[in-house]
Amino acid sequence: MAKGRRERVEELRGFSDEDLAKELEETYRELFTARLQLSTRQLANTSLARKTKRRIARIKTIQRERELAALYQAATEGKAS
């Protein structure tokens, strides 16, 4: 993985759950804008939509990892009692 990409993922992992949800919502808005501009031929950077989709996937992956970690922790605490 490239150094720049790793730094972006680590930056996302540093966000709280609420901040991550806000970032996801903001990124969805960016994707909408990019798609609109692409369809009206106003977007000069045609790779922006693809990069935005990947950022959404990264955010959702981090959210799912946290969800699974919480479920695992709850399950292991239930067995210990």
N, C-alpha and C positions, 0 to 999 in steps of 0.2 A: 504494500500500500504506500502511496506517495506521502511524503512528509506533510504537505499541506492538508491533505484529506484527513490524515490522522489527527491533526490539530483541530479540525472542524468537528470531528466526531467527539473528541475529548471535551471540546467546548460545549457541545450539546449534552454530554453526560453530566456536566457540571450544573446544568439547569435543574431547578426544582420541578416537581410534577406540574405545578400550576404554570410556571414559566414555559415549560415544554408544550403544554396545551395551547398557550397563547402563541408560541412560535409556530406550531402546526397550523393554527387558524390563519396567521399572517402569511405563511407560506402557501396555503391554499388560495388566498387572495392574489398573491403574486402569480401563481399558476394561471388563475382565471385571466388576469390582466395580460400575461404573456400569450395565452391562447387567443385572446381577442385581438391583440396587436398582430399576431402571426396571421390570423385569418383576414385581417384588413391590410396586410402587407405593410405595416408600420414598424415592425420589429426588425432591427438590423441584425441583432445577435440571435440567429435561429436556434442555437443550442441552449438558449435560456430555459425554454420549456422543459427540455430533457433534464437539465441540471436541477430544476425546481422539483420535478417528480422524484429525482433521486434523494433530494433533501427531505421530502415528505416521507419517503421509504425509510430513511435513516431515523427520523423522529419516531415513526410508528414502531420501528424495531426496538428502539430504546424504551418506549412506553411498554411494549409487550414484555421485554426482558424484566422490567421492574414489576410488572403485574405477576409474572411467573415466579419471581423471587419472593414476592409477598405471599403468594399462595403456598409455596414450598415452606416458607418460614412458619406460616400458620399451621400447616400439616405436621411439621416436625414438632412444634410446640404442643400440639394436641396429643401426639403419641407419648411425649415425655411426661404428661400429667398423669 
